[in-house]
Amino acid sequence: MSDESILFTYIAPFVGVLVVAVGIGAAVPGGYAIIQEDITTCDQPTMAVEGADETVERFNESQPRNLPVLQYENLSEAEQTAFDEALEDPQGEARVAGEFPNGDTIRNGSIIVYEGERHYATVVAENPCFVAPELQFPLGVFAIIFGVIGILSPPIYRKLVELEERANVDDRR
């Protein structure tokens, strides 16, 4: 067996499989980063709000200390919507879809006064978007294609050798 046939029979397909694996590893997250905003709600933090009774029970007092107090009316429209949805939600959670100007205050825990009652609110999940380099997806696809060519090199090599042998036989006649 010649060095050339070993290269095309064993080494090229092995390298091709490795390149395909790397390509898949790059293309999948790269492709997800492109479409994630269309299929998920990334960059919309989840806010949890406790009822007035749970808030009093949590702090064992009617007025918790060392927590910022926000008035419901001073919240942005997105924050008010999330607050209302969280109060109605059985788990007490809702996503903030829009401007979140009081986000830093609420992230660390705060009291929101709504209709004269105090409610403890905090952010329980940030839901960040996945970030990938812009060329990750196309380079991953290129690697997959290049790897498939490496995997298919043995049958291509055999076909070329067969054609060369036929040409040599035809030349001898």
C-alpha positions as CSV (number, residue, x, y, z in Angstrom):
1,M,0.0,0.0,0.0
2,S,1.5,3.3,-1.0
3,D,1.8,6.4,1.2
4,E,-0.7,8.2,-1.0
5,S,-3.3,5.5,-0.6
6,I,-2.9,5.5,3.2
7,L,-3.3,9.2,3.2
8,F,-6.5,9.2,1.2
9,T,-7.9,6.0,2.7
10,Y,-7.4,6.6,6.4
11,I,-5.9,10.0,7.3
12,A,-8.1,12.3,5.2
13,P,-11.4,10.8,6.4
14,F,-10.2,10.9,10.0
15,V,-9.3,14.5,9.7
16,G,-12.5,15.1,7.9
17,V,-14.5,13.7,10.8
18,L,-12.6,15.9,13.2
19,V,-13.2,19.0,11.0
20,V,-17.0,18.2,10.8
21,A,-17.2,17.9,14.6
22,V,-15.5,21.3,15.0
23,G,-17.7,22.8,12.4
24,I,-20.9,21.5,14.1
25,G,-19.5,22.9,17.4
26,A,-19.2,26.3,15.8
27,A,-22.2,26.4,13.5
28,V,-24.8,25.4,16.1
29,P,-24.2,28.1,18.7
30,G,-23.4,30.6,15.9
31,G,-26.7,29.9,14.2
32,Y,-28.6,30.1,17.5
33,A,-27.0,33.5,18.2
34,I,-28.4,34.7,14.9
35,I,-32.0,33.6,15.5
36,Q,-32.4,33.7,19.3
37,E,-34.1,37.1,19.4
38,D,-36.8,35.8,17.1
39,I,-37.5,32.6,19.1
40,T,-36.8,33.6,22.8
41,T,-37.3,36.5,25.1
42,C,-33.6,37.1,25.8
43,D,-32.7,40.4,27.5
44,Q,-36.0,40.5,29.3
45,P,-35.3,39.9,33.0
46,T,-37.8,38.0,35.2
47,M,-39.2,40.0,38.1
48,A,-40.7,38.3,41.2
49,V,-43.3,40.1,43.3
50,E,-44.6,39.0,46.6
51,G,-48.1,39.8,47.9
52,A,-48.5,42.3,50.7
53,D,-49.1,39.6,53.3
54,E,-46.0,37.6,52.2
55,T,-43.9,40.8,52.4
56,V,-45.0,41.5,56.0
57,E,-44.3,37.9,56.9
58,R,-40.9,37.9,55.2
59,F,-39.6,40.9,57.1
60,N,-41.6,40.3,60.4
61,E,-42.6,43.9,60.4
62,S,-44.8,46.2,58.4
63,Q,-41.9,48.4,57.2
64,P,-38.7,46.7,56.1
65,R,-35.5,48.5,56.7
66,N,-32.6,49.0,54.4
67,L,-34.6,48.4,51.2
68,P,-35.4,51.1,48.7
69,V,-39.0,52.0,48.4
70,L,-40.5,52.7,44.9
71,Q,-44.0,54.0,44.2
72,Y,-46.0,52.0,41.6
73,E,-46.8,55.2,39.7
74,N,-43.1,56.0,39.3
75,L,-42.4,52.7,37.5
76,S,-42.1,52.6,33.7
77,E,-44.9,51.1,31.7
78,A,-43.0,47.8,31.2
79,E,-42.2,47.6,34.9
80,Q,-45.9,48.2,35.8
81,T,-47.1,45.6,33.4
82,A,-44.6,43.0,34.8
83,F,-45.6,44.0,38.3
84,D,-49.3,43.5,37.6
85,E,-48.6,40.2,35.8
86,A,-46.4,38.9,38.6
87,L,-49.2,39.7,41.2
88,E,-51.6,37.6,39.1
89,D,-49.2,34.8,38.4
90,P,-49.4,31.8,40.7
91,Q,-45.5,31.8,41.1
92,G,-45.4,35.6,41.4
93,E,-43.1,36.0,38.4
94,A,-43.3,37.9,35.1
95,R,-40.8,39.2,32.4
96,V,-40.1,42.8,32.0
97,A,-40.5,43.4,28.3
98,G,-39.3,47.0,27.6
99,E,-37.6,49.8,29.4
100,F,-36.3,48.8,32.9
101,P,-35.0,52.1,34.4
102,N,-35.5,50.9,38.0
103,G,-33.8,47.6,37.2
104,D,-30.7,48.2,39.4
105,T,-32.9,49.0,42.3
106,I,-35.2,46.1,41.9
107,R,-32.4,43.6,41.2
108,N,-31.1,44.1,44.7
109,G,-34.6,43.8,46.2
110,S,-37.0,46.7,46.9
111,I,-40.4,47.5,48.2
112,I,-43.0,48.7,45.7
113,V,-45.9,50.5,47.1
114,Y,-49.1,49.7,45.2
115,E,-52.6,50.8,46.3
116,G,-51.2,51.6,49.8
117,E,-49.8,48.1,50.2
118,R,-46.1,47.2,50.2
119,H,-44.8,44.4,48.0
120,Y,-41.3,43.0,47.9
121,A,-39.9,42.8,44.4
122,T,-36.7,41.5,43.0
123,V,-35.2,40.1,39.7
124,V,-34.9,36.3,39.8
125,A,-33.5,35.8,36.3
126,E,-31.5,38.0,33.9
127,N,-32.2,36.0,30.7
128,P,-29.2,37.3,28.8
129,C,-28.8,36.8,25.1
130,F,-26.1,34.4,23.9
131,V,-23.3,36.3,22.1
132,A,-21.2,34.7,19.3
133,P,-18.7,36.2,16.9
134,E,-20.4,37.1,13.6
135,L,-18.2,34.7,11.5
136,Q,-18.8,31.7,13.8
137,F,-21.8,30.4,11.8
138,P,-20.4,30.8,8.3
139,L,-17.0,29.4,9.3
140,G,-18.7,26.4,11.0
141,V,-20.7,25.7,7.9
142,F,-17.5,25.9,5.8
143,A,-15.7,23.5,8.2
144,I,-18.6,21.0,7.8
145,I,-18.4,21.2,4.0
146,F,-14.6,20.9,4.1
147,G,-14.8,17.9,6.5
148,V,-17.4,16.1,4.3
149,I,-15.0,16.4,1.4
150,G,-12.3,14.8,3.5
151,I,-14.7,12.0,4.6
152,L,-15.6,11.4,0.9
153,S,-11.9,11.3,-0.2
154,P,-11.5,7.5,-0.2
155,P,-14.3,6.8,-2.8
156,I,-13.2,9.8,-4.8
157,Y,-9.6,8.6,-4.7
158,R,-10.6,5.1,-5.7
159,K,-12.6,6.4,-8.6
160,L,-9.7,8.6,-9.8
161,V,-7.3,5.6,-9.6
162,E,-9.7,3.5,-11.5
163,L,-10.0,6.1,-14.2
164,E,-6.2,6.4,-14.4
165,E,-5.9,2.6,-14.8
166,R,-8.5,2.6,-17.5
167,A,-6.7,5.4,-19.3
168,N,-3.4,3.4,-19.1
169,V,-5.0,0.3,-20.5
170,D,-6.6,2.3,-23.3
171,D,-3.2,3.9,-24.1
172,R,-1.5,0.4,-24.4
173,R,-4.0,-0.8,-27.0
